[in-house]
């Protein structure tokens, strides 16, 4: 009988992964890397499901992970297509350069 | 014939509608025909109805014609119904007959004015509204007519609206009478809460059983109704609008501001006489208001330059006599003076209009003069009217009507020596200012060239009114002079008899009559002496400081305008200046300002930077989780 990893430690690992992903999204400017970080966050969430499924010996956790995996694949497909399109338009994949949809430039004339 | 009573106010209304909608495109002769013809037909109808009413009186000496129910709400259902009795017959006769003469006169007087059709349209509307006022069966319908005549008065004072002074006079008249009208409306509301009806007869029938004399409710109602009467009839303290109302054309002054509309207050009080008799203090107030108004306006008339302002103050003063008569319970004497006054004051205004017309819109009497030989018809008719106004004994109608008021203000149980003395002094002043005006206008040297002479359409109404001003008095004569009571006989079923306190005082009556007659002649002599024979004395008096101050004080109508300016207008404009941006509005403006402020605050967060948004989401999540976990 293999010794069970305590649920606290494995959840801490999932949280750590989620944190790494979040920090990646926040500090990266390259949109492809930002998307990879999002994938990490998704995997962290999926891992939390698996940990919960194993803790209560239920199959639901793994079912959810399959769902998340499928969704992540679809998201990457759509996301990469959008990034490709953006690169054609802007000749760049720097997220900080794409701030056209702001409300700062024509400030404070509304009443 | 009485079935057709509804046609009396409807005819002028039709005239108004036709002239208002098509007057612009009609020829002047057609406009004249419609404008005067409709009122003429009304007058004819009134005369026929009057003959039938007097020869074969209907049951109860009154006739009601109910047309339809006006509205029905919460138990109150005033109807469109006309009520004819002696009192309303006297009023509709004066309104239609004198109104018709004035329409004929104005068909020439106003013919060359560009707003001829508009003028006759408003005049027709006025006649219609005035007829509704006096024929109304209930106070709601009466209030409709009451406001209708107020509207027409406003429209016609400001008829020459291109001059801002005329428009200001119109506004003043409207606003000042509005003060009274508001009081009257409150009185009507109180009556509704008391009786749940506005039907005049049911109120008058149930009132004596409903109230004990002098109880608070009836006193309140009487005073509120008096407020309406005082506003409409230009009595103290709301008399200030009438002298300014002379900005309108002369026929307007004759019809609205002398003969008919300004006596609506007299009608209101006479119509609701039961209410006033139940409130003795209100009756006393009516008499005091009348007595003080007739004196104040009389003194103001003595110093006026403008012929129409002399007549305006004289109108205020004469309506003061009517109020005095009502106040001492001499109801029919007040109504009789109304009718006679309508004849001679319309005549005087029309005569003054003819003079003004002839002298190229000159209204200053000191620039007239010497017109006696030049305009004989106008002179003689004007003299007849002036004689009636000054109550020259025996020959003029004004003597009989005014003598009755003087006698009752002394002998009625509600009368007193003070009221009689005020009326007596008023009669003396009346003869002074009347003949001052006559002497200055018609005697002496000619000062202004006559520029056009009145034609037949202007002279015939003058002659008819002059004849009425002379013979009208024989409808009602005192005990010792024939004792004819045709007029009070007509009113006997409507208005109560006056209660004489000093009974059997025929000798007193004769003494008072002789005294009044003598002072009248003395007043004429004084007018001749001071303004014709030795004008230097008054001139020197005006040079002294006190004389000049007194002259200015009376010229401005005892400074009432100044007082109201100081007490009401200045504080009001001061307050409005403070409240220019409407303080109450801030309640609704504040939320919108707050939203805009918040928007400007938070719009900075929409910087378009994806990573900021992600951080914002993360922060929000953390905050939400923290709250969910720890709170």
HADDOCK unambig.tbl for C-alpha pairs under 7 A between the chains (distance, minus, plus):
assign (segid A and resid 26 and name CA) (segid B and resid 611 and name CA) 5.32 0.50 0.50
assign (segid A and resid 26 and name CA) (segid B and resid 614 and name CA) 6.77 0.50 0.50
assign (segid A and resid 26 and name CA) (segid B and resid 615 and name CA) 6.36 0.50 0.50
assign (segid A and resid 95 and name CA) (segid B and resid 610 and name CA) 6.56 0.50 0.50
assign (segid A and resid 96 and name CA) (segid B and resid 609 and name CA) 5.95 0.50 0.50
assign (segid A and resid 99 and name CA) (segid B and resid 607 and name CA) 6.68 0.50 0.50
assign (segid A and resid 99 and name CA) (segid B and resid 608 and name CA) 4.07 0.50 0.50
assign (segid A and resid 99 and name CA) (segid B and resid 609 and name CA) 5.17 0.50 0.50
assign (segid A and resid 100 and name CA) (segid B and resid 608 and name CA) 6.10 0.50 0.50
assign (segid A and resid 101 and name CA) (segid B and resid 608 and name CA) 4.96 0.50 0.50
assign (segid A and resid 102 and name CA) (segid B and resid 606 and name CA) 5.23 0.50 0.50
assign (segid A and resid 102 and name CA) (segid B and resid 607 and name CA) 4.46 0.50 0.50
assign (segid A and resid 102 and name CA) (segid B and resid 608 and name CA) 4.27 0.50 0.50
assign (segid A and resid 103 and name CA) (segid B and resid 603 and name CA) 6.18 0.50 0.50
assign (segid A and resid 103 and name CA) (segid B and resid 604 and name CA) 6.92 0.50 0.50
assign (segid A and resid 103 and name CA) (segid B and resid 606 and name CA) 5.66 0.50 0.50
assign (segid A and resid 103 and name CA) (segid B and resid 607 and name CA) 6.30 0.50 0.50
assign (segid A and resid 104 and name CA) (segid B and resid 604 and name CA) 6.02 0.50 0.50
assign (segid A and resid 104 and name CA) (segid B and resid 607 and name CA) 6.35 0.50 0.50
assign (segid A and resid 108 and name CA) (segid B and resid 600 and name CA) 6.43 0.50 0.50
assign (segid A and resid 111 and name CA) (segid B and resid 596 and name CA) 6.27 0.50 0.50
